[in-house]
Amino acid sequence: MPASMLAIRFYKPGELKAEQVPVPELGAGELLVKSSVALTCGTDVKMYKRGHPLANPPQIMGHEFAGTVAAVGKGVENFRAGMKVVAANSAPCNTCFYCLSHQPNLCEHLNESLVGFTWPGAYAEYVRVPERIVRQNTFQIPDGVALENVASLEPLACVVHGWDLVDPVPGGSVVIIGGGPIGLLHAQLARLNGAGNVILCDVMEERLREAQGVGVDVTINSANEDLANRILTLTDNRGADLVVEAVGRPETWETAPHLARKGGSVLLFGGCPSGTRVSFNTESIHYGELQIQGAFHHTPSAVARAFRLIVSGQVDIGPLISREMPLEKAEEALQLMGSGKALKIALRPPN
């Protein structure tokens, strides 16, 4: 085991450094994973651009990864050195008010070991996986499954959890606002949940082209078309059964309810900047009986189901990954993703 490793650390908005840092020492119940791939994420882009309230610089970034177990901590029974594994970025305590209320995604202690934010992250050659995550949200990767695909476990788990919060729409229409990686995952979950018509909206033609490869029926460039009128045309002048906001901007949060039919649902999935306020038309929500639902993070159940969806091939991660780059170019990768010139980028640590 080497004494030091390459890691990408966040110092302040707009400043990352590739540095040599000590290889982590394991505690009881923990795993040390030699990373094979780490994926960029929209949350990482936001952190790079404007910081993160939970990050304490210098912080190793990254929370989507897969690799090989290099060492196991005392008491670990289900994993051994040499296994290929993937882990989520958090796990609940199972004892607090929210965990006991069957809302483990809202766990009061979730942030104590949040990989990439309060815990050293995955933009590194080695990742130390916390005991709570090892116990609940870590999985052995079967042979034949591409590690870069299963590394998207965490965002898919969040999407799966979001779909747990809304009514199914067998044969119905689903509108997804946002053609980034999260939007493409929602499109696939819409189809798996029985949607008859999946409509995806974005302002970038390249993203709209990518969406056609994941089962989207109709794409709309909302920069060039009247989105509300087009949705009415596609839904017999009613509006969509379900609208998913997957961008995280106040203006798209406010747009989403206007696209839903009476009695329809709106899933506000994308996280807006801290302190953001939005306004909605009370008349359409009240008289139209709209269901407005927020969604945050994931649960162990959602993580397990997301893992099965990837391993079984029911969800295709390939279209979400635009390219590969060496780990030391993480800053360039985040800039590319932030500019809209790439979806996810697979970062490869040195061999």
BALOBA-1460 file (C-alpha; in Angstrom, 3 decimals):
// residues 351
<rec num="1" residu="m" x="0.000" y="0.000" z="0.000"/>
<rec num="2" residu="p" x="1.527" y="3.369" z="-0.946"/>
<rec num="3" residu="a" x="1.927" y="6.041" z="1.717"/>
<rec num="4" residu="s" x="0.389" y="8.787" z="-0.387"/>
<rec num="5" residu="m" x="-2.125" y="9.164" z="-3.191"/>
<rec num="6" residu="l" x="-3.332" y="11.687" z="-5.742"/>
<rec num="7" residu="a" x="-6.462" y="13.565" z="-4.682"/>
<rec num="8" residu="i" x="-8.429" y="16.553" z="-5.976"/>
<rec num="9" residu="r" x="-9.203" y="18.985" z="-3.159"/>
<rec num="10" residu="f" x="-11.643" y="21.891" z="-3.131"/>
<rec num="11" residu="y" x="-10.280" y="25.055" z="-1.510"/>
<rec num="12" residu="k" x="-12.773" y="27.741" z="-2.475"/>
<rec num="13" residu="p" x="-15.219" y="28.431" z="-5.329"/>
<rec num="14" residu="g" x="-13.324" y="28.126" z="-8.587"/>
<rec num="15" residu="e" x="-10.200" y="26.626" z="-7.002"/>
<rec num="16" residu="l" x="-9.288" y="22.945" z="-7.015"/>
<rec num="17" residu="k" x="-5.832" y="21.491" z="-6.499"/>
<rec num="18" residu="a" x="-4.421" y="18.106" z="-7.490"/>
<rec num="19" residu="e" x="-2.246" y="17.105" z="-4.529"/>
<rec num="20" residu="q" x="-0.498" y="14.189" z="-2.911"/>
<rec num="21" residu="v" x="-2.156" y="13.335" z="0.412"/>
<rec num="22" residu="p" x="-1.767" y="10.393" z="2.824"/>
<rec num="23" residu="v" x="-3.668" y="7.212" z="2.000"/>
<rec num="24" residu="p" x="-6.482" y="7.012" z="4.599"/>
<rec num="25" residu="e" x="-6.146" y="4.758" z="7.624"/>
<rec num="26" residu="l" x="-9.104" y="2.473" z="8.271"/>
<rec num="27" residu="g" x="-11.339" y="2.414" z="11.324"/>
<rec num="28" residu="a" x="-13.495" y="-0.463" z="12.502"/>
<rec num="29" residu="g" x="-16.159" y="-1.511" z="10.030"/>
<rec num="30" residu="e" x="-14.714" y="0.561" z="7.179"/>
<rec num="31" residu="l" x="-13.438" y="-0.303" z="3.702"/>
<rec num="32" residu="l" x="-10.536" y="1.119" z="1.744"/>
<rec num="33" residu="v" x="-11.404" y="1.046" z="-1.952"/>
<rec num="34" residu="k" x="-8.899" y="1.599" z="-4.744"/>
<rec num="35" residu="s" x="-10.930" y="3.697" z="-7.142"/>
<rec num="36" residu="s" x="-11.242" y="2.588" z="-10.752"/>
<rec num="37" residu="v" x="-13.529" y="5.439" z="-11.804"/>
<rec num="38" residu="a" x="-15.159" y="8.521" z="-10.322"/>
<rec num="39" residu="l" x="-17.952" y="10.348" z="-12.114"/>
<rec num="40" residu="t" x="-18.603" y="14.059" z="-12.219"/>
<rec num="41" residu="c" x="-21.971" y="15.205" z="-10.937"/>
<rec num="42" residu="g" x="-24.114" y="18.321" z="-11.139"/>
<rec num="43" residu="t" x="-23.743" y="18.784" z="-7.381"/>
<rec num="44" residu="d" x="-19.954" y="18.700" z="-7.808"/>
<rec num="45" residu="v" x="-20.250" y="21.410" z="-10.450"/>
<rec num="46" residu="k" x="-22.328" y="23.552" z="-8.082"/>
<rec num="47" residu="m" x="-19.792" y="23.002" z="-5.294"/>
<rec num="48" residu="y" x="-16.919" y="23.949" z="-7.590"/>
<rec num="49" residu="k" x="-18.690" y="27.107" z="-8.737"/>
<rec num="50" residu="r" x="-20.181" y="28.400" z="-5.496"/>
<rec num="51" residu="g" x="-19.025" y="26.172" z="-2.636"/>
<rec num="52" residu="h" x="-21.159" y="23.954" z="-0.429"/>
<rec num="53" residu="p" x="-22.482" y="24.654" z="3.087"/>
<rec num="54" residu="l" x="-21.278" y="21.275" z="4.364"/>
<rec num="55" residu="a" x="-17.807" y="21.325" z="2.838"/>
<rec num="56" residu="n" x="-14.873" y="22.204" z="5.079"/>
<rec num="57" residu="p" x="-11.936" y="23.046" z="2.750"/>
<rec num="58" residu="p" x="-9.593" y="21.609" z="1.823"/>
<rec num="59" residu="q" x="-12.097" y="18.876" z="0.954"/>
<rec num="60" residu="i" x="-11.550" y="15.936" z="-1.389"/>
<rec num="61" residu="m" x="-14.496" y="16.113" z="-3.792"/>
<rec num="62" residu="g" x="-16.558" y="13.447" z="-5.516"/>
<rec num="63" residu="h" x="-19.180" y="10.948" z="-4.419"/>
<rec num="64" residu="e" x="-19.870" y="8.650" z="-7.391"/>
<rec num="65" residu="f" x="-17.266" y="5.907" z="-7.697"/>
<rec num="66" residu="a" x="-16.557" y="2.217" z="-8.074"/>
<rec num="67" residu="g" x="-13.409" y="0.226" z="-7.522"/>
<rec num="68" residu="t" x="-11.685" y="-2.694" z="-5.822"/>
<rec num="69" residu="v" x="-11.440" y="-3.338" z="-2.089"/>
<rec num="70" residu="a" x="-7.840" y="-2.748" z="-1.040"/>
<rec num="71" residu="a" x="-8.266" y="-3.347" z="2.707"/>
<rec num="72" residu="v" x="-11.021" y="-4.107" z="5.216"/>
<rec num="73" residu="g" x="-11.448" y="-2.707" z="8.699"/>
<rec num="74" residu="k" x="-11.941" y="-4.718" z="11.868"/>
<rec num="75" residu="g" x="-15.328" y="-6.410" z="12.007"/>
<rec num="76" residu="v" x="-16.110" y="-6.287" z="8.282"/>
<rec num="77" residu="e" x="-17.554" y="-9.658" z="7.274"/>
<rec num="78" residu="n" x="-19.255" y="-9.288" z="3.887"/>
<rec num="79" residu="f" x="-16.336" y="-7.856" z="1.914"/>
<rec num="80" residu="r" x="-12.749" y="-8.858" z="1.336"/>
<rec num="81" residu="a" x="-9.726" y="-7.509" z="-0.506"/>
<rec num="82" residu="g" x="-9.985" y="-7.905" z="-4.269"/>
<rec num="83" residu="m" x="-13.776" y="-7.556" z="-4.508"/>
<rec num="84" residu="k" x="-15.159" y="-5.034" z="-6.969"/>
<rec num="85" residu="v" x="-17.589" y="-2.788" z="-5.125"/>
<rec num="86" residu="v" x="-19.740" y="0.300" z="-5.410"/>
<rec num="87" residu="a" x="-21.066" y="2.422" z="-2.558"/>
<rec num="88" residu="a" x="-23.573" y="5.205" z="-2.116"/>
<rec num="89" residu="n" x="-22.442" y="8.483" z="-0.568"/>
<rec num="90" residu="s" x="-24.349" y="8.208" z="2.725"/>
<rec num="91" residu="a" x="-26.418" y="5.941" z="4.953"/>
<rec num="92" residu="p" x="-28.921" y="6.674" z="7.734"/>
<rec num="93" residu="c" x="-28.400" y="6.094" z="11.461"/>
<rec num="94" residu="n" x="-31.672" y="4.095" z="11.823"/>
<rec num="95" residu="t" x="-32.273" y="5.452" z="15.354"/>
<rec num="96" residu="c" x="-33.285" y="9.135" z="15.004"/>
<rec num="97" residu="f" x="-36.838" y="10.514" z="14.760"/>
<rec num="98" residu="y" x="-36.867" y="10.536" z="10.934"/>
<rec num="99" residu="c" x="-35.394" y="7.068" z="10.554"/>
<rec num="100" residu="l" x="-37.970" y="5.687" z="12.978"/>
<rec num="101" residu="s" x="-40.648" y="7.566" z="11.013"/>
<rec num="102" residu="h" x="-39.634" y="5.655" z="7.857"/>
<rec num="103" residu="q" x="-37.977" y="8.731" z="6.319"/>
<rec num="104" residu="p" x="-34.299" y="7.694" z="6.432"/>
<rec num="105" residu="n" x="-33.396" y="10.115" z="3.632"/>
<rec num="106" residu="l" x="-34.088" y="12.895" z="6.173"/>
<rec num="107" residu="c" x="-31.917" y="11.277" z="8.877"/>
<rec num="108" residu="e" x="-30.702" y="13.774" z="11.488"/>
<rec num="109" residu="h" x="-27.183" y="12.306" z="11.263"/>
<rec num="110" residu="l" x="-26.942" y="11.932" z="7.482"/>
<rec num="111" residu="n" x="-24.317" y="14.667" z="7.159"/>
<rec num="112" residu="e" x="-21.881" y="13.163" z="9.654"/>
<rec num="113" residu="s" x="-20.265" y="10.968" z="6.990"/>
<rec num="114" residu="l" x="-21.387" y="12.379" z="3.651"/>
<rec num="115" residu="v" x="-18.774" y="11.274" z="1.115"/>
<rec num="116" residu="g" x="-17.351" y="14.201" z="-0.842"/>
<rec num="117" residu="f" x="-18.742" y="16.837" z="1.504"/>
<rec num="118" residu="t" x="-18.147" y="16.115" z="5.206"/>
<rec num="119" residu="w" x="-16.092" y="12.958" z="4.489"/>
<rec num="120" residu="p" x="-13.103" y="12.660" z="2.108"/>
<rec num="121" residu="g" x="-14.489" y="12.029" z="-1.361"/>
<rec num="122" residu="a" x="-13.956" y="9.938" z="-4.447"/>
<rec num="123" residu="y" x="-11.763" y="12.226" z="-6.572"/>
<rec num="124" residu="a" x="-8.796" y="10.263" z="-5.296"/>
<rec num="125" residu="e" x="-6.887" y="7.056" z="-5.857"/>
<rec num="126" residu="y" x="-8.306" y="5.530" z="-2.674"/>
<rec num="127" residu="v" x="-11.636" y="6.067" z="-0.929"/>
<rec num="128" residu="r" x="-12.304" y="5.270" z="2.718"/>
<rec num="129" residu="v" x="-15.925" y="4.096" z="3.008"/>
<rec num="130" residu="p" x="-17.621" y="4.850" z="6.364"/>
<rec num="131" residu="e" x="-18.885" y="1.985" z="8.496"/>
<rec num="132" residu="r" x="-22.537" y="2.985" z="8.185"/>
<rec num="133" residu="i" x="-22.304" y="2.966" z="4.375"/>
<rec num="134" residu="v" x="-20.379" y="-0.331" z="4.339"/>
<rec num="135" residu="r" x="-23.122" y="-1.908" z="6.423"/>
<rec num="136" residu="q" x="-26.113" y="-0.622" z="4.445"/>
<rec num="137" residu="n" x="-25.255" y="0.843" z="1.055"/>
<rec num="138" residu="t" x="-22.252" y="-1.005" z="-0.403"/>
<rec num="139" residu="f" x="-22.569" y="-3.782" z="-2.996"/>
<rec num="140" residu="q" x="-20.321" y="-6.286" z="-4.726"/>
<rec num="141" residu="i" x="-20.305" y="-5.681" z="-8.481"/>
<rec num="142" residu="p" x="-21.001" y="-8.801" z="-10.559"/>
<rec num="143" residu="d" x="-18.601" y="-9.821" z="-13.316"/>
<rec num="144" residu="g" x="-19.440" y="-8.295" z="-16.660"/>
<rec num="145" residu="v" x="-20.890" y="-5.057" z="-15.270"/>
<rec num="146" residu="a" x="-18.965" y="-1.939" z="-16.341"/>
<rec num="147" residu="l" x="-17.702" y="-0.080" z="-13.297"/>
<rec num="148" residu="e" x="-18.347" y="3.332" z="-14.871"/>
<rec num="149" residu="n" x="-22.025" y="2.385" z="-15.201"/>
<rec num="150" residu="v" x="-22.534" y="1.189" z="-11.661"/>
<rec num="151" residu="a" x="-20.662" y="4.241" z="-10.339"/>
<rec num="152" residu="s" x="-23.892" y="6.165" z="-11.064"/>
<rec num="153" residu="l" x="-25.576" y="4.311" z="-8.201"/>
<rec num="154" residu="e" x="-26.119" y="7.417" z="-6.057"/>
<rec num="155" residu="p" x="-27.912" y="9.681" z="-8.565"/>
<rec num="156" residu="l" x="-30.095" y="6.814" z="-9.785"/>
<rec num="157" residu="a" x="-30.996" y="5.993" z="-6.173"/>
<rec num="158" residu="c" x="-32.124" y="9.593" z="-5.701"/>
<rec num="159" residu="v" x="-34.266" y="9.350" z="-8.835"/>
<rec num="160" residu="v" x="-35.748" y="6.028" z="-7.686"/>
<rec num="161" residu="h" x="-36.641" y="7.643" z="-4.362"/>
<rec num="162" residu="g" x="-38.295" y="10.539" z="-6.199"/>
<rec num="163" residu="w" x="-40.514" y="8.106" z="-8.087"/>
<rec num="164" residu="d" x="-41.459" y="6.462" z="-4.790"/>
<rec num="165" residu="l" x="-43.091" y="9.767" z="-3.827"/>
<rec num="166" residu="v" x="-45.457" y="10.140" z="-6.804"/>
<rec num="167" residu="d" x="-48.372" y="8.117" z="-8.105"/>
<rec num="168" residu="p" x="-47.654" y="5.747" z="-11.004"/>
<rec num="169" residu="v" x="-48.744" y="6.903" z="-14.461"/>
<rec num="170" residu="p" x="-49.488" y="3.724" z="-16.472"/>
<rec num="171" residu="g" x="-50.193" y="4.848" z="-20.005"/>
<rec num="172" residu="g" x="-50.015" y="8.508" z="-18.975"/>
<rec num="173" residu="s" x="-47.872" y="11.446" z="-20.020"/>
<rec num="174" residu="v" x="-44.727" y="12.571" z="-18.213"/>
<rec num="175" residu="v" x="-42.939" y="15.846" z="-18.901"/>
<rec num="176" residu="i" x="-39.328" y="16.134" z="-17.755"/>
<rec num="177" residu="i" x="-37.794" y="19.596" z="-17.565"/>
<rec num="178" residu="g" x="-34.041" y="19.243" z="-18.037"/>
<rec num="179" residu="g" x="-31.997" y="17.017" z="-20.333"/>
<rec num="180" residu="g" x="-28.942" y="16.573" z="-18.132"/>
<rec num="181" residu="p" x="-27.942" y="13.251" z="-16.562"/>
<rec num="182" residu="i" x="-30.712" y="13.443" z="-13.968"/>
<rec num="183" residu="g" x="-33.312" y="14.208" z="-16.628"/>
<rec num="184" residu="l" x="-32.184" y="11.202" z="-18.665"/>
<rec num="185" residu="l" x="-32.487" y="8.969" z="-15.603"/>
<rec num="186" residu="h" x="-35.989" y="10.294" z="-14.923"/>
<rec num="187" residu="a" x="-36.921" y="9.547" z="-18.532"/>
<rec num="188" residu="q" x="-35.927" y="5.925" z="-18.090"/>
<rec num="189" residu="l" x="-37.767" y="5.646" z="-14.763"/>
<rec num="190" residu="a" x="-40.848" y="7.152" z="-16.394"/>
<rec num="191" residu="r" x="-40.823" y="4.369" z="-18.960"/>
<rec num="192" residu="l" x="-40.217" y="1.704" z="-16.317"/>
<rec num="193" residu="n" x="-43.153" y="3.103" z="-14.344"/>
<rec num="194" residu="g" x="-45.464" y="2.640" z="-17.314"/>
<rec num="195" residu="a" x="-45.608" y="6.093" z="-18.883"/>
<rec num="196" residu="g" x="-47.153" y="6.029" z="-22.350"/>
<rec num="197" residu="n" x="-45.684" y="9.322" z="-23.521"/>
<rec num="198" residu="v" x="-42.343" y="10.655" z="-22.230"/>
<rec num="199" residu="i" x="-41.647" y="14.278" z="-23.167"/>
<rec num="200" residu="l" x="-38.313" y="15.926" z="-22.370"/>
<rec num="201" residu="c" x="-37.587" y="19.659" z="-22.534"/>
<rec num="202" residu="d" x="-34.251" y="21.451" z="-22.630"/>
<rec num="203" residu="v" x="-32.661" y="24.501" z="-24.243"/>
<rec num="204" residu="m" x="-29.681" y="22.635" z="-25.742"/>
<rec num="205" residu="e" x="-30.065" y="20.656" z="-28.966"/>
<rec num="206" residu="e" x="-27.189" y="18.315" z="-28.094"/>
<rec num="207" residu="r" x="-28.955" y="17.220" z="-24.909"/>
<rec num="208" residu="l" x="-32.208" y="16.726" z="-26.767"/>
<rec num="209" residu="r" x="-30.432" y="14.437" z="-29.228"/>
<rec num="210" residu="e" x="-28.982" y="12.398" z="-26.354"/>
<rec num="211" residu="a" x="-32.460" y="12.022" z="-24.860"/>
<rec num="212" residu="q" x="-33.709" y="10.189" z="-27.924"/>
<rec num="213" residu="g" x="-31.423" y="7.310" z="-27.007"/>
<rec num="214" residu="v" x="-33.094" y="6.599" z="-23.660"/>
<rec num="215" residu="g" x="-36.687" y="6.084" z="-24.736"/>
<rec num="216" residu="v" x="-37.967" y="9.660" z="-24.881"/>
<rec num="217" residu="d" x="-40.926" y="10.006" z="-27.257"/>
<rec num="218" residu="v" x="-40.860" y="13.767" z="-27.825"/>
<rec num="219" residu="t" x="-38.157" y="16.370" z="-27.265"/>
<rec num="220" residu="i" x="-38.870" y="20.100" z="-27.063"/>
<rec num="221" residu="n" x="-36.391" y="22.938" z="-27.271"/>
<rec num="222" residu="s" x="-38.038" y="25.320" z="-24.825"/>
<rec num="223" residu="a" x="-35.803" y="28.158" z="-25.995"/>
<rec num="224" residu="n" x="-37.489" y="28.051" z="-29.407"/>
<rec num="225" residu="e" x="-41.039" y="26.894" z="-28.657"/>
<rec num="226" residu="d" x="-43.906" y="27.923" z="-26.410"/>
<rec num="227" residu="l" x="-43.567" y="25.062" z="-23.965"/>
<rec num="228" residu="a" x="-46.989" y="25.288" z="-22.340"/>
<rec num="229" residu="n" x="-48.832" y="25.351" z="-25.681"/>
<rec num="230" residu="r" x="-46.795" y="22.456" z="-27.043"/>
<rec num="231" residu="i" x="-47.555" y="20.343" z="-23.973"/>
<rec num="232" residu="l" x="-51.250" y="21.079" z="-24.338"/>
<rec num="233" residu="t" x="-51.093" y="19.988" z="-27.979"/>
<rec num="234" residu="l" x="-49.413" y="16.716" z="-26.997"/>
<rec num="235" residu="t" x="-51.872" y="15.941" z="-24.183"/>
<rec num="236" residu="d" x="-55.313" y="16.561" z="-25.734"/>
<rec num="237" residu="n" x="-55.346" y="20.084" z="-24.308"/>
<rec num="238" residu="r" x="-55.205" y="18.834" z="-20.699"/>
<rec num="239" residu="g" x="-51.585" y="18.980" z="-19.561"/>
<rec num="240" residu="a" x="-49.260" y="16.244" z="-18.356"/>
<rec num="241" residu="d" x="-50.157" y="13.647" z="-15.748"/>
<rec num="242" residu="l" x="-46.754" y="14.193" z="-14.115"/>
<rec num="243" residu="v" x="-44.177" y="16.940" z="-14.505"/>
<rec num="244" residu="v" x="-40.639" y="16.384" z="-13.205"/>
<rec num="245" residu="e" x="-38.415" y="19.417" z="-12.659"/>
<rec num="246" residu="a" x="-34.817" y="18.183" z="-13.003"/>
<rec num="247" residu="v" x="-32.911" y="21.451" z="-13.382"/>
<rec num="248" residu="g" x="-32.954" y="23.199" z="-10.007"/>
<rec num="249" residu="r" x="-33.689" y="26.765" z="-11.073"/>
<rec num="250" residu="p" x="-36.443" y="29.003" z="-9.658"/>
<rec num="251" residu="e" x="-37.850" y="29.758" z="-13.106"/>
<rec num="252" residu="t" x="-38.261" y="26.072" z="-13.971"/>
<rec num="253" residu="w" x="-39.790" y="25.328" z="-10.569"/>
<rec num="254" residu="e" x="-42.374" y="28.002" z="-11.330"/>
<rec num="255" residu="t" x="-42.946" y="26.692" z="-14.854"/>
<rec num="256" residu="a" x="-43.567" y="23.080" z="-13.826"/>
<rec num="257" residu="p" x="-47.109" y="23.436" z="-12.360"/>
<rec num="258" residu="h" x="-48.291" y="25.231" z="-15.515"/>
<rec num="259" residu="l" x="-47.550" y="22.080" z="-17.547"/>
<rec num="260" residu="a" x="-49.577" y="19.667" z="-15.396"/>
<rec num="261" residu="r" x="-53.225" y="18.746" z="-15.907"/>
<rec num="262" residu="k" x="-55.939" y="19.158" z="-13.272"/>
<rec num="263" residu="g" x="-55.387" y="16.496" z="-10.650"/>
<rec num="264" residu="g" x="-51.868" y="15.944" z="-11.924"/>
<rec num="265" residu="s" x="-48.594" y="15.805" z="-10.018"/>
<rec num="266" residu="v" x="-45.418" y="17.882" z="-10.000"/>
<rec num="267" residu="l" x="-42.152" y="16.453" z="-8.695"/>
<rec num="268" residu="l" x="-39.730" y="19.236" z="-7.784"/>
<rec num="269" residu="f" x="-36.530" y="17.207" z="-7.935"/>
<rec num="270" residu="g" x="-33.794" y="19.709" z="-8.825"/>
<rec num="271" residu="g" x="-32.294" y="21.585" z="-5.881"/>
<rec num="272" residu="c" x="-32.272" y="25.386" z="-6.178"/>
<rec num="273" residu="p" x="-29.563" y="27.575" z="-4.581"/>
<rec num="274" residu="s" x="-29.867" y="28.120" z="-0.818"/>
<rec num="275" residu="g" x="-32.269" y="30.904" z="0.118"/>
<rec num="276" residu="t" x="-34.208" y="30.700" z="-3.144"/>
<rec num="277" residu="r" x="-37.886" y="31.627" z="-3.106"/>
<rec num="278" residu="v" x="-40.469" y="30.858" z="-5.785"/>
<rec num="279" residu="s" x="-44.122" y="31.739" z="-6.309"/>
<rec num="280" residu="f" x="-46.973" y="29.600" z="-7.611"/>
<rec num="281" residu="n" x="-50.458" y="30.348" z="-8.864"/>
<rec num="282" residu="t" x="-52.667" y="29.385" z="-5.930"/>
<rec num="283" residu="e" x="-55.746" y="29.080" z="-8.121"/>
<rec num="284" residu="s" x="-54.304" y="26.330" z="-10.315"/>
<rec num="285" residu="i" x="-53.032" y="24.396" z="-7.307"/>
<rec num="286" residu="h" x="-56.242" y="24.751" z="-5.285"/>
<rec num="287" residu="y" x="-58.941" y="24.402" z="-7.943"/>
<rec num="288" residu="g" x="-56.851" y="22.085" z="-10.072"/>
<rec num="289" residu="e" x="-55.950" y="19.858" z="-7.103"/>
<rec num="290" residu="l" x="-52.311" y="19.710" z="-8.137"/>
<rec num="291" residu="q" x="-50.007" y="17.601" z="-6.000"/>
<rec num="292" residu="i" x="-46.684" y="19.393" z="-5.503"/>
<rec num="293" residu="q" x="-43.986" y="17.062" z="-4.169"/>
<rec num="294" residu="g" x="-40.399" y="17.779" z="-3.175"/>
<rec num="295" residu="a" x="-37.737" y="15.062" z="-3.251"/>
<rec num="296" residu="f" x="-34.417" y="14.788" z="-1.440"/>
<rec num="297" residu="h" x="-31.605" y="12.239" z="-1.449"/>
<rec num="298" residu="h" x="-32.171" y="8.479" z="-1.224"/>
<rec num="299" residu="t" x="-33.092" y="5.622" z="1.103"/>
<rec num="300" residu="p" x="-31.365" y="2.250" z="1.535"/>
<rec num="301" residu="s" x="-34.299" y="0.644" z="-0.260"/>
<rec num="302" residu="a" x="-33.914" y="3.021" z="-3.208"/>
<rec num="303" residu="v" x="-30.156" y="2.391" z="-3.314"/>
<rec num="304" residu="a" x="-30.666" y="-1.378" z="-3.440"/>
<rec num="305" residu="r" x="-33.252" y="-1.087" z="-6.215"/>
<rec num="306" residu="a" x="-31.065" y="1.317" z="-8.182"/>
<rec num="307" residu="f" x="-28.219" y="-1.187" z="-7.990"/>
<rec num="308" residu="r" x="-30.468" y="-3.926" z="-9.391"/>
<rec num="309" residu="l" x="-31.711" y="-1.664" z="-12.190"/>
<rec num="310" residu="i" x="-28.143" y="-0.966" z="-13.338"/>
<rec num="311" residu="v" x="-26.870" y="-4.535" z="-12.981"/>
<rec num="312" residu="s" x="-29.888" y="-5.938" z="-14.835"/>
<rec num="313" residu="g" x="-29.514" y="-3.427" z="-17.649"/>
<rec num="314" residu="q" x="-33.003" y="-1.999" z="-17.141"/>
<rec num="315" residu="v" x="-31.454" y="1.449" z="-16.807"/>
<rec num="316" residu="d" x="-28.799" y="2.389" z="-19.365"/>
<rec num="317" residu="i" x="-26.055" y="4.573" z="-17.898"/>
<rec num="318" residu="g" x="-23.954" y="4.673" z="-21.080"/>
<rec num="319" residu="p" x="-25.723" y="7.678" z="-22.678"/>
<rec num="320" residu="l" x="-25.041" y="9.734" z="-19.541"/>
<rec num="321" residu="i" x="-21.247" y="9.510" z="-19.816"/>
<rec num="322" residu="s" x="-19.846" y="11.834" z="-22.454"/>
<rec num="323" residu="r" x="-16.135" y="11.041" z="-22.175"/>
<rec num="324" residu="e" x="-13.254" y="9.897" z="-19.992"/>
<rec num="325" residu="m" x="-10.471" y="12.068" z="-18.577"/>
<rec num="326" residu="p" x="-7.586" y="11.483" z="-16.147"/>
<rec num="327" residu="l" x="-8.329" y="12.344" z="-12.527"/>
<rec num="328" residu="e" x="-5.844" y="15.207" z="-12.496"/>
<rec num="329" residu="k" x="-8.037" y="17.009" z="-15.044"/>
<rec num="330" residu="a" x="-11.052" y="17.054" z="-12.712"/>
<rec num="331" residu="e" x="-11.281" y="20.842" z="-12.783"/>
<rec num="332" residu="e" x="-11.412" y="20.887" z="-16.581"/>
<rec num="333" residu="a" x="-14.044" y="18.134" z="-16.463"/>
<rec num="334" residu="l" x="-16.253" y="20.127" z="-14.101"/>
<rec num="335" residu="q" x="-15.902" y="23.193" z="-16.307"/>
<rec num="336" residu="l" x="-16.966" y="21.175" z="-19.360"/>
<rec num="337" residu="m" x="-19.941" y="19.737" z="-17.529"/>
<rec num="338" residu="g" x="-20.899" y="23.139" z="-16.134"/>
<rec num="339" residu="s" x="-20.811" y="24.694" z="-19.601"/>
<rec num="340" residu="g" x="-23.206" y="22.091" z="-20.944"/>
<rec num="341" residu="k" x="-20.580" y="20.663" z="-23.317"/>
<rec num="342" residu="a" x="-20.632" y="17.289" z="-21.555"/>
<rec num="343" residu="l" x="-22.979" y="15.241" z="-19.426"/>
<rec num="344" residu="k" x="-21.125" y="13.083" z="-16.933"/>
<rec num="345" residu="i" x="-17.371" y="12.586" z="-17.298"/>
<rec num="346" residu="a" x="-15.601" y="9.461" z="-16.074"/>
<rec num="347" residu="l" x="-12.428" y="10.399" z="-14.198"/>
<rec num="348" residu="r" x="-9.750" y="7.715" z="-14.170"/>
<rec num="349" residu="p" x="-7.175" y="7.687" z="-11.350"/>
<rec num="350" residu="p" x="-3.595" y="6.627" z="-12.166"/>
<rec num="351" residu="n" x="-3.106" y="2.857" z="-12.379"/>
